[in-house]
Amino acid sequence: MTHGVSRRTVLKAAIGGGVLTPLLAGCGALSPAGSGPRSISVHTQLSGAVAGAQVFADVVAAYQRSTGRTVAQLKNGSDLPIVFETSTLAGKAADVAIVNMMGRTLSWTRLGATIPVTDLLDDWGLRDKIFPEALTEWTDPQGRLRAFPFTRTNWPVSFNTGLLEEAGVDIPTTSDELIAAADALRSKGIGPVTVGGSDWSGQKMFLQILQGFLTADEARAVFSSGKLSESAGALKGVEHFVQLRDAGVFVDDVQGYTSDSELTQFNTRKAAIVPAMSSALALVPGERAKEVTVGGWPMPSSGGVLTRPSVIKSYNGHGIWISENGAKKLDLIKPFVQYLYSDEVVDDFILGSGRDMNRVTDTVSKDFPLVAQASRLTDDDVTPVMLPDLLIPDAVFEPMVKATAMAYGTASAEQIVDTFEKAYQAA
């Protein structure tokens, strides 16, 4: 058995056989169209309505025109990781994958689906162009840089001050103020906080609320193990979440909302408050943005560990991963990756899509005012809390989303803790 075959055997076991048959049956469609001696293939999440999708399409087109080389693209959304893994098993993985570091992708380098880019960082002259904190976050416990960090995450809370004024309240900075604001908004027929209670956006909100009662070290231990019941702070956080939920802080039927529907509700003035990452804020229309102020999630009024409202900040966004197939084309991938980190392309992403980038730059978004507001928040304004995605085991991610979705319904604190812990135990 060759080394390559053994890698695929391990990856196949990691994926699980149940999903392979239907995907592999059509594996011809798993590779981007186009091939040739001057061609590379890219599997990307920067597509469709995602912020930066059009910019990426434009910069790829410009690269092809200037170099005469072909960049064949395969586009997927949240299903990209499983499609990429299945393509790898079929020996048809794209040379490059542009995808978030979370869940399944955390194990790619360890399993051999992608190669570490640690040595390439200096060879390609990129080390000084990327935030050192981003390189640290994208490095695995064995010291391997999984991929080139490209976009990053800034996850503030947006407040429609026009709606708050209609309700006669200011931007809340504490949980007591938030509950009072929710009551006032509801009395005017306005939804308070909207969030995707049924998907990953609601999961992030739930875990952010817990961090109001956890130190960074305690949060790492809890999110790695899932043992809420063994942490006094985590239990307080769950109880606090239930208090907010039962006080009507979240919009009605929030457990049925998604990250897309939360933004629609906010953009149409049906809700006054939304926790949304900066890439989503880039999609808020200019007319709405004029009446919005960006800040943090209100801190617990008592018993918490925060002294300011919180914002999730992370250098984890889209990374540029190189597959086993790509390892054979490094001479062609090198100029393409260097091009993506050029001042011109980074400016295009910041100015043309409002994306936050891991490239060191002084460029600030101009046409995306909420993204610019978020980028100007300092530690004097808000307290950064972690994005737990790097700590949550691969197999736990989806079950945890289901557990937190249940939390937005009518479950008690005890039921939430039990379901949350069972998500870890089943993995």
C-alpha positions as CSV (number, residue, x, y, z in Angstrom):
1,M,0.0,0.0,0.0
2,T,1.4,3.4,-1.0
3,H,1.6,6.4,1.3
4,G,-1.0,8.1,-0.8
5,V,-3.4,5.2,-0.6
6,S,-3.0,5.0,3.2
7,R,-3.8,8.7,3.5
8,R,-7.0,8.2,1.5
9,T,-7.9,5.2,3.7
10,V,-7.6,7.4,6.8
11,L,-9.5,10.2,5.2
12,K,-12.2,7.8,4.1
13,A,-12.6,6.6,7.7
14,A,-12.8,10.2,8.9
15,I,-15.5,11.1,6.4
16,G,-17.6,8.0,7.1
17,G,-18.8,5.7,4.4
18,G,-22.4,6.8,4.4
19,V,-21.9,9.9,2.3
20,L,-19.4,8.5,-0.1
21,T,-21.4,6.4,-2.5
22,P,-23.7,9.0,-3.9
23,L,-21.0,11.6,-4.2
24,L,-18.4,9.3,-5.7
25,A,-21.0,8.1,-8.2
26,G,-20.8,11.5,-9.8
27,C,-17.1,12.2,-9.0
28,G,-16.5,13.5,-12.5
29,A,-18.3,16.6,-11.5
30,L,-16.1,17.1,-8.4
31,S,-13.2,18.6,-10.4
32,P,-13.2,22.0,-12.0
33,A,-13.5,22.0,-15.7
34,G,-10.3,22.8,-17.7
35,S,-6.8,21.4,-17.5
36,G,-3.5,21.9,-19.1
37,P,0.2,22.6,-18.5
38,R,-0.5,26.2,-17.5
39,S,-3.7,25.6,-15.6
40,I,-4.6,25.3,-11.9
41,S,-7.9,24.4,-10.3
42,V,-9.5,26.3,-7.4
43,H,-12.3,25.1,-5.2
44,T,-13.8,28.1,-3.6
45,Q,-16.5,29.3,-1.2
46,L,-16.2,32.8,-2.5
47,S,-19.1,32.4,-4.8
48,G,-22.8,33.2,-5.2
49,A,-24.1,35.9,-2.9
50,V,-21.1,35.6,-0.5
51,A,-19.4,39.0,0.2
52,G,-16.3,39.1,-2.0
53,A,-17.6,36.6,-4.6
54,Q,-17.7,39.1,-7.4
55,V,-14.3,40.6,-6.4
56,F,-12.8,37.1,-6.5
57,A,-14.3,36.4,-9.9
58,D,-12.9,39.7,-11.2
59,V,-9.4,39.3,-9.8
60,V,-9.2,35.7,-11.2
61,A,-10.2,37.0,-14.6
62,A,-7.6,39.7,-14.4
63,Y,-4.9,37.2,-13.4
64,Q,-5.8,35.0,-16.4
65,R,-5.7,37.9,-18.8
66,S,-2.3,39.2,-17.5
67,T,-0.6,35.8,-17.3
68,G,-2.3,33.7,-20.1
69,R,-2.8,31.0,-17.5
70,T,-6.1,29.2,-16.7
71,V,-7.6,29.2,-13.3
72,A,-10.5,26.6,-13.4
73,Q,-13.0,27.1,-10.6
74,L,-15.4,24.8,-8.7
75,K,-17.8,26.6,-6.4
76,N,-19.5,25.4,-3.3
77,G,-21.0,26.9,-0.2
78,S,-21.1,25.2,3.2
79,D,-20.9,21.8,1.5
80,L,-17.4,22.5,0.1
81,P,-15.5,20.5,2.8
82,I,-17.4,17.3,2.1
83,V,-17.2,17.7,-1.6
84,F,-13.4,18.4,-1.4
85,E,-12.9,15.4,0.8
86,T,-14.8,13.2,-1.5
87,S,-12.8,14.6,-4.5
88,T,-9.6,13.8,-2.6
89,L,-10.7,10.2,-2.2
90,A,-11.4,10.0,-5.9
91,G,-8.0,11.5,-6.7
92,K,-9.7,14.5,-8.3
93,A,-9.3,17.3,-5.6
94,A,-8.7,20.8,-6.9
95,D,-5.2,22.1,-6.6
96,V,-6.3,24.9,-4.2
97,A,-9.2,25.1,-1.8
98,I,-10.4,28.5,-0.4
99,V,-12.5,27.6,2.6
100,N,-12.9,28.4,6.3
101,M,-10.9,26.7,9.0
102,M,-13.6,25.0,11.1
103,G,-15.1,21.6,11.7
104,R,-13.9,19.1,9.1
105,T,-11.2,21.3,7.6
106,L,-9.3,21.3,11.0
107,S,-8.1,17.8,10.3
108,W,-7.2,18.1,6.6
109,T,-3.5,18.7,7.1
110,R,-3.2,16.0,9.7
111,L,-4.9,13.5,7.4
112,G,-2.9,14.5,4.4
113,A,-5.8,15.9,2.3
114,T,-3.8,19.2,2.2
115,I,-0.1,20.0,2.7
116,P,1.3,22.2,5.4
117,V,2.4,25.6,3.9
118,T,4.9,26.4,6.7
119,D,8.0,26.4,4.5
120,L,6.2,28.1,1.6
121,L,5.4,31.1,3.7
122,D,9.0,32.3,3.6
123,D,9.9,30.8,0.2
124,W,7.0,32.8,-1.4
125,G,7.7,36.0,0.6
126,L,4.4,36.1,2.4
127,R,5.4,36.0,6.1
128,D,5.7,39.8,6.6
129,K,2.5,40.4,4.6
130,I,0.2,38.4,7.0
131,F,-0.7,39.4,10.6
132,P,1.5,37.3,13.0
133,E,-1.6,36.5,15.0
134,A,-3.2,35.0,12.0
135,L,-0.3,32.7,11.4
136,T,-0.5,31.6,15.0
137,E,-4.2,30.9,14.8
138,W,-3.8,28.9,11.6
139,T,-0.9,26.8,13.0
140,D,-1.9,23.3,14.3
141,P,-0.6,21.8,17.6
142,Q,2.2,20.1,15.7
143,G,3.5,23.5,14.4
144,R,2.2,23.1,10.8
145,L,0.7,26.1,9.1
146,R,-2.5,24.6,7.7
147,A,-3.1,27.1,5.0
148,F,-2.4,30.8,4.1
149,P,-4.8,32.9,6.2
150,F,-6.8,35.1,3.8
151,T,-10.0,36.6,5.2
152,R,-10.7,37.1,8.9
153,T,-13.7,37.4,11.2
154,N,-15.0,40.5,13.1
155,W,-18.4,39.7,14.6
156,P,-19.9,42.8,16.2
157,V,-23.5,43.6,17.1
158,S,-25.4,46.1,15.0
159,F,-28.0,48.4,16.5
160,N,-30.6,50.2,14.4
161,T,-30.6,53.5,16.4
162,G,-33.7,54.7,14.4
163,L,-35.7,51.9,15.8
164,L,-34.3,52.3,19.2
165,E,-35.2,55.9,19.2
166,E,-38.7,55.1,18.2
167,A,-38.9,52.9,21.3
168,G,-37.3,55.6,23.4
169,V,-34.2,53.7,24.4
170,D,-30.5,54.0,23.9
171,I,-28.0,51.3,22.7
172,P,-27.9,48.8,25.6
173,T,-24.6,47.9,27.1
174,T,-25.7,45.6,29.9
175,S,-28.2,42.7,30.0
176,D,-30.6,44.7,32.2
177,E,-30.6,47.5,29.6
178,L,-31.0,44.9,26.9
179,I,-34.1,43.4,28.5
180,A,-35.6,46.9,29.1
181,A,-34.9,47.7,25.4
182,A,-36.5,44.5,24.2
183,D,-39.7,45.4,26.2
184,A,-39.7,48.9,24.8
185,L,-39.2,47.6,21.2
186,R,-41.9,45.0,21.5
187,S,-44.4,47.7,22.8
188,K,-43.8,49.4,19.5
189,G,-44.3,46.3,17.4
190,I,-40.5,46.0,16.7
191,G,-38.6,42.8,17.0
192,P,-35.6,43.0,19.4
193,V,-32.6,40.7,18.7
194,T,-32.7,38.6,15.5
195,V,-30.3,35.7,15.0
196,G,-30.2,32.4,13.1
197,G,-31.5,30.3,15.9
198,S,-31.5,27.2,13.7
199,D,-27.9,27.4,12.4
200,W,-24.3,28.3,13.1
201,S,-25.1,32.0,13.7
202,G,-27.3,31.1,16.6
203,Q,-24.7,28.8,17.9
204,K,-22.1,31.6,17.9
205,M,-24.5,33.8,19.8
206,F,-25.1,31.1,22.4
207,L,-21.4,30.5,22.9
208,Q,-20.7,34.3,23.1
209,I,-23.3,34.7,25.8
210,L,-21.6,31.9,27.8
211,Q,-18.3,33.7,27.5
212,G,-19.7,36.6,29.6
213,F,-19.1,34.3,32.5
214,L,-15.9,32.5,31.4
215,T,-12.3,33.6,31.4
216,A,-10.4,32.8,28.2
217,D,-8.8,29.7,29.8
218,E,-12.1,28.5,31.2
219,A,-13.8,29.0,27.8
220,R,-11.0,26.9,26.1
221,A,-11.5,24.1,28.5
222,V,-15.3,24.1,28.2
223,F,-15.5,24.3,24.4
224,S,-12.8,21.6,24.0
225,S,-14.5,19.2,26.4
226,G,-18.1,20.2,26.2
227,K,-18.4,19.7,30.0
228,L,-20.7,22.6,30.8
229,S,-21.8,20.9,34.1
230,E,-18.3,20.9,35.4
231,S,-17.9,24.7,35.0
232,A,-19.7,27.1,37.4
233,G,-19.2,29.9,34.9
234,A,-20.7,27.9,32.0
235,L,-23.7,27.0,34.1
236,K,-24.2,30.7,34.9
237,G,-23.9,31.5,31.2
238,V,-26.6,28.9,30.3
239,E,-28.9,30.3,33.0
240,H,-28.2,33.8,31.7
241,F,-29.1,32.8,28.2
242,V,-32.4,31.3,29.4
243,Q,-33.1,34.5,31.3
244,L,-32.6,36.6,28.2
245,R,-34.6,34.2,26.0
246,D,-37.5,34.1,28.4
247,A,-37.5,37.8,28.9
248,G,-38.3,38.2,25.2
249,V,-34.9,39.5,24.1
250,F,-34.9,37.4,20.9
251,V,-37.6,37.8,18.2
252,D,-40.5,35.4,18.2
253,D,-39.9,32.0,16.6
254,V,-36.1,32.7,16.6
255,Q,-35.4,29.0,16.6
256,G,-36.6,28.9,13.0
257,Y,-34.4,31.6,11.7
258,T,-31.1,31.3,9.7
259,S,-28.2,33.6,9.1
260,D,-29.8,34.7,5.9
261,S,-33.3,35.4,7.4
262,E,-31.8,37.3,10.3
263,L,-30.1,39.7,8.0
264,T,-33.3,40.1,5.9
265,Q,-35.3,40.9,9.0
266,F,-32.7,43.4,10.1
267,N,-32.5,45.0,6.7
268,T,-36.3,45.4,6.5
269,R,-36.5,47.1,9.9
270,K,-38.4,44.2,11.4
271,A,-35.8,43.8,14.1
272,A,-33.5,46.4,15.8
273,I,-30.5,44.4,16.8
274,V,-28.4,41.7,15.0
275,P,-25.1,40.0,15.8
276,A,-23.5,39.5,12.4
277,M,-20.0,39.1,11.1
278,S,-18.5,42.0,9.0
279,S,-18.9,40.1,5.7
280,A,-22.7,40.1,6.4
281,L,-22.6,43.8,7.3
282,A,-21.2,44.4,3.9
283,L,-24.6,43.3,2.5
284,V,-26.6,45.8,4.6
285,P,-27.9,48.4,2.1
286,G,-26.7,52.0,2.4
287,E,-30.0,53.4,3.4
288,R,-30.2,51.1,6.3
289,A,-26.6,51.5,7.3
290,K,-27.2,55.2,7.8
291,E,-29.2,54.5,10.9
292,V,-27.1,51.7,12.3
293,T,-24.3,51.9,15.0
294,V,-22.0,48.9,15.5
295,G,-20.9,47.8,19.0
296,G,-20.8,44.8,21.2
297,W,-23.1,42.3,22.9
298,P,-24.4,43.8,26.2
299,M,-22.3,42.5,29.2
300,P,-24.0,40.7,32.1
301,S,-25.3,43.2,34.6
302,S,-24.0,41.0,37.5
303,G,-21.9,37.9,38.0
304,G,-20.0,38.1,34.8
305,V,-16.3,38.4,33.9
306,L,-16.6,41.2,31.3
307,T,-16.3,45.0,31.9
308,R,-17.4,46.0,28.4
309,P,-19.8,44.6,25.7
310,S,-18.2,41.7,23.8
311,V,-17.3,41.2,20.2
312,I,-16.1,37.9,18.6
313,K,-12.8,38.5,16.9
314,S,-10.8,36.0,15.1
315,Y,-8.2,35.7,12.3
316,N,-10.1,32.6,11.1
317,G,-11.9,33.1,7.9
318,H,-11.2,31.8,4.4
319,G,-7.8,30.3,4.0
320,I,-5.9,29.2,0.9
321,W,-5.2,25.5,1.2
322,I,-3.1,23.4,-1.1
323,S,-4.1,19.8,-1.9
324,E,-2.0,16.7,-2.7
325,N,-2.7,17.4,-6.3
326,G,-1.6,21.0,-5.9
327,A,1.7,20.0,-4.3
328,K,2.6,18.9,-7.8
329,K,1.9,22.3,-9.2
330,L,3.6,24.7,-6.7
331,D,5.4,26.5,-9.5
332,L,2.0,27.5,-10.9
333,I,0.2,28.1,-7.6
334,K,3.0,30.3,-6.2
335,P,2.4,33.3,-8.5
336,F,-1.4,33.0,-8.1
337,V,-1.2,33.0,-4.3
338,Q,1.3,35.9,-4.4
339,Y,-1.1,37.8,-6.6
340,L,-3.9,37.3,-4.1
341,Y,-1.8,38.9,-1.4
342,S,-0.8,41.8,-3.6
343,D,-1.8,45.3,-2.5
344,E,-4.0,45.7,-5.5
345,V,-6.1,42.6,-4.8
346,V,-6.3,43.1,-1.1
347,D,-7.5,46.7,-1.7
348,D,-10.1,45.3,-4.1
349,F,-11.5,43.0,-1.5
350,I,-11.6,45.6,1.2
351,L,-13.0,48.4,-0.9
352,G,-15.1,46.3,-3.3
353,S,-16.6,43.8,-0.9
354,G,-16.0,45.1,2.7
355,R,-14.1,42.0,3.6
356,D,-11.7,42.0,6.6
357,M,-8.4,40.6,5.4
358,N,-5.4,38.9,7.1
359,R,-3.0,40.9,4.9
360,V,-1.3,43.7,6.7
361,T,-2.7,46.9,5.2
362,D,-3.8,50.5,6.1
363,T,-6.7,50.3,3.6
364,V,-10.2,50.8,5.2
365,S,-13.5,50.2,3.7
366,K,-15.2,53.3,2.2
367,D,-18.4,52.1,0.7
368,F,-19.2,49.6,3.5
369,P,-19.6,51.9,6.5
370,L,-20.7,49.2,9.0
371,V,-17.6,47.2,8.2
372,A,-15.5,50.3,8.7
373,Q,-17.2,51.0,12.0
374,A,-16.5,47.4,13.2
375,S,-12.8,47.7,12.2
376,R,-12.4,50.8,14.3
377,L,-13.7,49.2,17.5
378,T,-10.9,49.0,20.1
379,D,-10.4,47.2,23.3
380,D,-11.5,50.4,25.0
381,D,-14.9,50.0,23.4
382,V,-15.5,46.3,23.5
383,T,-14.0,43.1,25.0
384,P,-12.9,40.6,22.3
385,V,-14.0,37.0,23.0
386,M,-13.0,33.9,21.1
387,L,-14.5,32.2,18.1
388,P,-14.8,28.7,19.5
389,D,-14.6,26.9,16.1
390,L,-11.0,25.9,16.6
391,L,-11.8,24.2,19.9
392,I,-14.9,22.3,18.9
393,P,-14.1,18.8,17.7
394,D,-15.0,18.1,14.1
395,A,-17.7,15.5,14.8
396,V,-19.3,17.8,17.4
397,F,-20.0,20.8,15.3
398,E,-23.3,19.8,13.6
399,P,-24.7,18.1,16.7
400,M,-23.9,21.2,18.7
401,V,-25.8,23.4,16.2
402,K,-28.8,21.2,16.8
403,A,-28.3,21.5,20.6
404,T,-28.1,25.3,20.5
405,A,-31.1,25.5,18.2
406,M,-33.1,23.6,20.8
407,A,-31.9,26.2,23.3
408,Y,-33.7,29.0,21.5
409,G,-37.0,27.1,22.0
410,T,-38.4,26.4,25.4
411,A,-35.8,24.0,26.9
412,S,-34.7,24.5,30.5
413,A,-31.1,25.3,31.4
414,E,-30.8,21.7,32.6
415,Q,-32.1,20.3,29.3
416,I,-29.7,22.6,27.4
417,V,-26.7,21.4,29.3
418,D,-27.7,17.8,28.9
419,T,-28.2,18.0,25.2
420,F,-25.0,20.1,24.7
421,E,-22.9,17.5,26.6
422,K,-24.5,14.6,24.7
423,A,-23.4,16.2,21.4
424,Y,-19.8,15.7,22.6
425,Q,-20.4,12.3,24.1
426,A,-21.8,11.0,20.8
427,A,-18.9,12.2,18.7
